[in-house]
Amino acid sequence: MQNSPTQCILTTSAVMRRVPPSFARNNSAVGVAFPALIFVCRCSVGYEDSGDGICSVIPPFWSTGRIAALVIGGILAAAACLLYLGVPRYRKRQRQLKANLALHQGLLEESQGEVLALKRAWDISPDEIVLEKRIDQDSEGAFGEVWRGRWGDFAVAVKVLKLALLQLDEETAAEFEREVDFMQRTRHPHIVRFFGAGRMRDDAPFLVEELMATGSLKVCLRAGRVKGWATKLQIAQDVASGMHYIHKLGHIHRDLKSGNVLMSGSMRAKVADFGSVGGLLRQVCAPQGDDEWRHMVTQSYSSAASDMTAFVGTPMYMSREMLRGDRYDASTDVWSFGVLLWELASEERPDLIEAHGERAGVSIVRTLLQLLDANHRLHMRPEWPVAVQKLIGECWGDNPERRPTFDAVEQRLVAIKAQ
């Protein structure tokens, strides 16, 4: 029977039946085997004997109940494994974290100690300094004197400021101290190393910096020592690298110019006099005869770090927003770099007023603003690489937000050098 829970087969068999003794042979047998047909039945495939002679459907192996039991069992087993393996690891991790915390606290205490040591380190006693030879005869020396000297075993440059010109109020002095501390801890291959500051016996302040015996880029350009585009582009790249680092630290130079780029014996450049220390020097170096500039620099220097509207810097290198006294940001240094790159390319002094046949009159600042507002710029020569001219023009962009960053400038210079 198809689709039946029971399958039966008809077979023959012998069935014993009792008979009267009169029918049995010799009267000795009481049972006789008779042939018979019988059915042999069993449960069909997919069915099983439920124990009472009834064939019932065999339930599937992956039943809902079994699946649920298996899932629950797996979860419980996984939880047990996690507890067995995870708890020791968790405890070990906790011990490691506690050990790391203790280590970091120890390092922090050491770091704080080092900071205090550094603050003590930049306060240099005049007894530690030996002045050997004055090395600024080729510069105006308006802020004081620059000497080659010795600080212990190191050959250093010592800038001795003119005491008569230096008037520090309490706020400016505090800002000066913070900036000196920052500069002492600043390390970069294209930033002049600053070692510290102090006061001479006559109370004149002095700064101790890395000695760059070749002098400033300004001096090298005037002496005709910077030749070839390979050298010029390398110098520009060095300056861009140093400025990128300064900006990355959240600082603005505000007086980037050839006089503040110092050269090594191998004609590699380093940026000098950035931050409030540079601003202090610019305060005492205000050009004679331009009382408006001196007044603006002196009045605004102490607030420069807070509102970024201070008038500090050298006018010929200044961005339009800085000349106007508007708010400015790091892009003002990019404008100055454009002037510096023009100066490298031309090997001439970047005088916009002279280039356009104007006279400064009583105010250099006002004359420069008039020229810039009339869209006048320093002239670029057609024989210069086109990529250099384009980069200078982008640095002088009227919109500060569209000027390239120093990171981008450095990458552009690398690409120009490779051409």
MARDO-727948 format. One record per residue (C-alpha): x, y, z; residue number from 1. Coordinates in steps of 0.25 Angstrom, whole numbers, m for minus. Layout:
N
X / Y / Z / NUM;
...
end
This chain:
419
0 / 0 / 0 / 1;
6 / 13 / m5 / 2;
7 / 25 / 5 / 3;
3 / 16 / 16 / 4;
9 / 16 / 30 / 5;
9 / 1 / 30 / 6;
15 / m9 / 19 / 7;
10 / m24 / 19 / 8;
15 / m36 / 12 / 9;
7 / m49 / 10 / 10;
15 / m61 / 13 / 11;
12 / m76 / 15 / 12;
15 / m83 / 28 / 13;
11 / m95 / 36 / 14;
1 / m94 / 47 / 15;
0 / m104 / 58 / 16;
m14 / m109 / 61 / 17;
m19 / m118 / 72 / 18;
m27 / m131 / 66 / 19;
m34 / m142 / 73 / 20;
m25 / m154 / 77 / 21;
m33 / m163 / 67 / 22;
m28 / m155 / 56 / 23;
m14 / m155 / 60 / 24;
m4 / m166 / 56 / 25;
m2 / m177 / 66 / 26;
m10 / m168 / 75 / 27;
3 / m161 / 79 / 28;
1 / m147 / 74 / 29;
m8 / m137 / 79 / 30;
m5 / m125 / 69 / 31;
m4 / m125 / 53 / 32;
3 / m115 / 45 / 33;
m6 / m109 / 35 / 34;
m1 / m100 / 23 / 35;
m6 / m85 / 25 / 36;
m5 / m71 / 18 / 37;
m1 / m60 / 28 / 38;
2 / m45 / 27 / 39;
16 / m40 / 32 / 40;
15 / m25 / 34 / 41;
25 / m14 / 38 / 42;
25 / 1 / 38 / 43;
28 / 8 / 25 / 44;
40 / 17 / 23 / 45;
38 / 30 / 31 / 46;
30 / 24 / 41 / 47;
33 / 17 / 54 / 48;
26 / 7 / 64 / 49;
21 / 16 / 75 / 50;
20 / 4 / 84 / 51;
6 / 0 / 84 / 52;
6 / m6 / 70 / 53;
3 / 7 / 63 / 54;
13 / 13 / 53 / 55;
15 / 28 / 55 / 56;
22 / 38 / 47 / 57;
37 / 40 / 51 / 58;
39 / 55 / 55 / 59;
50 / 62 / 47 / 60;
63 / 63 / 53 / 61;
64 / 79 / 52 / 62;
52 / 81 / 59 / 63;
49 / 95 / 65 / 64;
51 / 90 / 79 / 65;
64 / 84 / 75 / 66;
69 / 96 / 68 / 67;
65 / 105 / 80 / 68;
72 / 95 / 90 / 69;
84 / 95 / 81 / 70;
85 / 110 / 80 / 71;
83 / 112 / 95 / 72;
93 / 101 / 98 / 73;
103 / 108 / 89 / 74;
101 / 121 / 95 / 75;
103 / 115 / 109 / 76;
115 / 108 / 104 / 77;
121 / 121 / 98 / 78;
118 / 129 / 111 / 79;
125 / 118 / 119 / 80;
137 / 119 / 110 / 81;
137 / 134 / 110 / 82;
136 / 134 / 125 / 83;
147 / 123 / 126 / 84;
156 / 130 / 116 / 85;
152 / 145 / 118 / 86;
152 / 147 / 133 / 87;
167 / 144 / 134 / 88;
170 / 153 / 122 / 89;
161 / 164 / 128 / 90;
169 / 163 / 141 / 91;
182 / 163 / 134 / 92;
178 / 175 / 125 / 93;
173 / 183 / 138 / 94;
187 / 180 / 144 / 95;
194 / 185 / 131 / 96;
185 / 198 / 131 / 97;
188 / 201 / 146 / 98;
203 / 199 / 143 / 99;
202 / 208 / 130 / 100;
195 / 218 / 138 / 101;
205 / 218 / 149 / 102;
216 / 219 / 138 / 103;
209 / 231 / 131 / 104;
207 / 238 / 144 / 105;
222 / 236 / 147 / 106;
226 / 241 / 133 / 107;
216 / 253 / 135 / 108;
223 / 257 / 148 / 109;
237 / 255 / 140 / 110;
232 / 264 / 129 / 111;
227 / 274 / 138 / 112;
241 / 274 / 145 / 113;
247 / 275 / 131 / 114;
238 / 287 / 128 / 115;
243 / 294 / 140 / 116;
257 / 291 / 137 / 117;
255 / 297 / 123 / 118;
249 / 309 / 129 / 119;
262 / 310 / 138 / 120;
270 / 307 / 126 / 121;
266 / 318 / 117 / 122;
269 / 328 / 128 / 123;
284 / 330 / 125 / 124;
293 / 337 / 134 / 125;
303 / 347 / 128 / 126;
314 / 340 / 135 / 127;
312 / 328 / 125 / 128;
313 / 337 / 113 / 129;
327 / 341 / 106 / 130;
326 / 351 / 95 / 131;
337 / 349 / 85 / 132;
334 / 357 / 72 / 133;
323 / 366 / 67 / 134;
317 / 361 / 55 / 135;
306 / 371 / 51 / 136;
315 / 382 / 44 / 137;
308 / 379 / 31 / 138;
294 / 382 / 37 / 139;
287 / 394 / 43 / 140;
288 / 389 / 57 / 141;
276 / 397 / 61 / 142;
272 / 388 / 72 / 143;
285 / 386 / 78 / 144;
297 / 378 / 75 / 145;
300 / 363 / 70 / 146;
312 / 356 / 75 / 147;
319 / 343 / 72 / 148;
321 / 337 / 86 / 149;
323 / 325 / 95 / 150;
312 / 319 / 104 / 151;
320 / 308 / 111 / 152;
326 / 299 / 100 / 153;
316 / 305 / 89 / 154;
319 / 315 / 79 / 155;
306 / 324 / 79 / 156;
300 / 337 / 74 / 157;
297 / 347 / 85 / 158;
287 / 358 / 82 / 159;
289 / 369 / 92 / 160;
277 / 379 / 92 / 161;
278 / 394 / 94 / 162;
274 / 396 / 108 / 163;
270 / 411 / 105 / 164;
260 / 406 / 94 / 165;
254 / 395 / 102 / 166;
241 / 399 / 110 / 167;
234 / 386 / 115 / 168;
221 / 388 / 122 / 169;
216 / 376 / 131 / 170;
207 / 370 / 121 / 171;
218 / 370 / 110 / 172;
228 / 365 / 119 / 173;
219 / 353 / 122 / 174;
216 / 350 / 108 / 175;
231 / 351 / 105 / 176;
234 / 341 / 115 / 177;
224 / 331 / 110 / 178;
229 / 333 / 96 / 179;
244 / 331 / 100 / 180;
239 / 318 / 108 / 181;
232 / 313 / 95 / 182;
244 / 316 / 86 / 183;
254 / 309 / 95 / 184;
246 / 296 / 94 / 185;
244 / 298 / 78 / 186;
253 / 288 / 70 / 187;
253 / 288 / 55 / 188;
264 / 287 / 44 / 189;
259 / 300 / 38 / 190;
257 / 308 / 50 / 191;
268 / 315 / 57 / 192;
271 / 308 / 70 / 193;
268 / 318 / 82 / 194;
275 / 315 / 95 / 195;
271 / 325 / 105 / 196;
271 / 340 / 109 / 197;
276 / 348 / 121 / 198;
281 / 361 / 125 / 199;
295 / 367 / 125 / 200;
301 / 374 / 137 / 201;
296 / 387 / 132 / 202;
282 / 381 / 132 / 203;
282 / 381 / 116 / 204;
274 / 368 / 111 / 205;
281 / 358 / 102 / 206;
277 / 346 / 94 / 207;
285 / 334 / 92 / 208;
283 / 327 / 78 / 209;
289 / 317 / 69 / 210;
301 / 323 / 62 / 211;
299 / 324 / 47 / 212;
312 / 329 / 42 / 213;
308 / 331 / 28 / 214;
298 / 342 / 32 / 215;
285 / 346 / 27 / 216;
279 / 343 / 13 / 217;
278 / 358 / 11 / 218;
293 / 359 / 13 / 219;
295 / 347 / 4 / 220;
286 / 353 / m7 / 221;
292 / 367 / m7 / 222;
306 / 360 / m8 / 223;
302 / 352 / m20 / 224;
304 / 339 / m13 / 225;
291 / 333 / m16 / 226;
292 / 328 / m31 / 227;
284 / 318 / m39 / 228;
270 / 313 / m38 / 229;
273 / 300 / m31 / 230;
279 / 308 / m19 / 231;
268 / 318 / m19 / 232;
257 / 308 / m19 / 233;
264 / 300 / m8 / 234;
265 / 312 / 0 / 235;
250 / 315 / m2 / 236;
247 / 300 / 1 / 237;
255 / 301 / 14 / 238;
247 / 314 / 18 / 239;
234 / 308 / 15 / 240;
237 / 295 / 23 / 241;
241 / 304 / 35 / 242;
228 / 312 / 34 / 243;
219 / 300 / 32 / 244;
225 / 295 / 46 / 245;
222 / 309 / 52 / 246;
208 / 309 / 47 / 247;
206 / 295 / 51 / 248;
209 / 299 / 66 / 249;
198 / 310 / 65 / 250;
208 / 322 / 63 / 251;
209 / 333 / 53 / 252;
223 / 339 / 50 / 253;
217 / 353 / 46 / 254;
231 / 358 / 40 / 255;
236 / 348 / 30 / 256;
246 / 354 / 22 / 257;
260 / 352 / 16 / 258;
267 / 358 / 28 / 259;
260 / 348 / 37 / 260;
265 / 336 / 29 / 261;
279 / 331 / 33 / 262;
288 / 323 / 25 / 263;
297 / 312 / 28 / 264;
311 / 310 / 21 / 265;
304 / 300 / 11 / 266;
294 / 310 / 8 / 267;
282 / 304 / 15 / 268;
272 / 313 / 21 / 269;
266 / 314 / 35 / 270;
255 / 324 / 40 / 271;
258 / 333 / 51 / 272;
252 / 344 / 60 / 273;
237 / 338 / 60 / 274;
227 / 341 / 71 / 275;
227 / 351 / 82 / 276;
242 / 351 / 83 / 277;
242 / 356 / 68 / 278;
231 / 366 / 71 / 279;
239 / 371 / 83 / 280;
251 / 374 / 73 / 281;
242 / 380 / 63 / 282;
237 / 389 / 74 / 283;
251 / 395 / 77 / 284;
255 / 394 / 62 / 285;
244 / 404 / 57 / 286;
250 / 412 / 46 / 287;
254 / 426 / 49 / 288;
246 / 437 / 43 / 289;
233 / 428 / 42 / 290;
226 / 432 / 55 / 291;
213 / 427 / 51 / 292;
219 / 413 / 49 / 293;
227 / 414 / 62 / 294;
214 / 418 / 70 / 295;
206 / 407 / 64 / 296;
216 / 396 / 67 / 297;
218 / 401 / 81 / 298;
204 / 402 / 84 / 299;
199 / 389 / 78 / 300;
210 / 380 / 82 / 301;
206 / 375 / 95 / 302;
192 / 371 / 90 / 303;
197 / 364 / 77 / 304;
196 / 350 / 82 / 305;
181 / 352 / 87 / 306;
174 / 359 / 76 / 307;
183 / 357 / 63 / 308;
181 / 371 / 59 / 309;
194 / 377 / 63 / 310;
203 / 385 / 54 / 311;
216 / 378 / 55 / 312;
226 / 374 / 44 / 313;
233 / 381 / 32 / 314;
224 / 389 / 23 / 315;
229 / 384 / 9 / 316;
226 / 370 / 13 / 317;
213 / 372 / 20 / 318;
200 / 367 / 14 / 319;
189 / 377 / 11 / 320;
180 / 373 / 23 / 321;
192 / 375 / 33 / 322;
195 / 388 / 27 / 323;
181 / 392 / 29 / 324;
181 / 388 / 43 / 325;
170 / 377 / 40 / 326;
169 / 364 / 46 / 327;
178 / 354 / 40 / 328;
183 / 339 / 42 / 329;
194 / 330 / 37 / 330;
192 / 334 / 23 / 331;
198 / 347 / 25 / 332;
212 / 340 / 26 / 333;
209 / 334 / 12 / 334;
208 / 348 / 6 / 335;
221 / 351 / 12 / 336;
227 / 338 / 7 / 337;
222 / 342 / m7 / 338;
230 / 355 / m5 / 339;
242 / 347 / m1 / 340;
241 / 338 / m13 / 341;
241 / 350 / m22 / 342;
253 / 355 / m15 / 343;
260 / 342 / m17 / 344;
257 / 341 / m32 / 345;
260 / 356 / m34 / 346;
272 / 357 / m25 / 347;
267 / 371 / m22 / 348;
261 / 379 / m11 / 349;
246 / 377 / m11 / 350;
242 / 392 / m11 / 351;
228 / 394 / m17 / 352;
228 / 409 / m15 / 353;
241 / 411 / m23 / 354;
237 / 400 / m33 / 355;
225 / 409 / m37 / 356;
232 / 422 / m36 / 357;
224 / 427 / m24 / 358;
229 / 435 / m12 / 359;
226 / 430 / 2 / 360;
223 / 444 / 7 / 361;
220 / 444 / 22 / 362;
215 / 430 / 23 / 363;
220 / 417 / 17 / 364;
208 / 410 / 21 / 365;
198 / 419 / 14 / 366;
206 / 419 / 1 / 367;
207 / 404 / 1 / 368;
192 / 403 / 3 / 369;
189 / 412 / m8 / 370;
198 / 404 / m18 / 371;
192 / 391 / m13 / 372;
178 / 396 / m14 / 373;
181 / 400 / m29 / 374;
185 / 386 / m31 / 375;
200 / 389 / m33 / 376;
210 / 378 / m29 / 377;
225 / 376 / m31 / 378;
228 / 373 / m45 / 379;
231 / 358 / m49 / 380;
241 / 355 / m61 / 381;
237 / 347 / m72 / 382;
250 / 338 / m72 / 383;
246 / 333 / m58 / 384;
240 / 319 / m57 / 385;
225 / 320 / m60 / 386;
222 / 312 / m48 / 387;
230 / 321 / m39 / 388;
222 / 333 / m44 / 389;
209 / 326 / m42 / 390;
212 / 322 / m28 / 391;
217 / 337 / m24 / 392;
203 / 342 / m30 / 393;
195 / 332 / m22 / 394;
203 / 336 / m9 / 395;
199 / 350 / m12 / 396;
184 / 347 / m13 / 397;
174 / 358 / m9 / 398;
166 / 347 / m2 / 399;
174 / 341 / 10 / 400;
166 / 329 / 10 / 401;
170 / 325 / m4 / 402;
185 / 327 / m2 / 403;
192 / 313 / m1 / 404;
197 / 308 / 12 / 405;
212 / 306 / 15 / 406;
210 / 291 / 14 / 407;
204 / 293 / 0 / 408;
215 / 303 / m4 / 409;
226 / 293 / 1 / 410;
220 / 282 / m8 / 411;
219 / 292 / m20 / 412;
234 / 295 / m18 / 413;
238 / 281 / m18 / 414;
230 / 279 / m31 / 415;
236 / 291 / m38 / 416;
250 / 286 / m34 / 417;
247 / 273 / m40 / 418;
244 / 279 / m54 / 419;
end
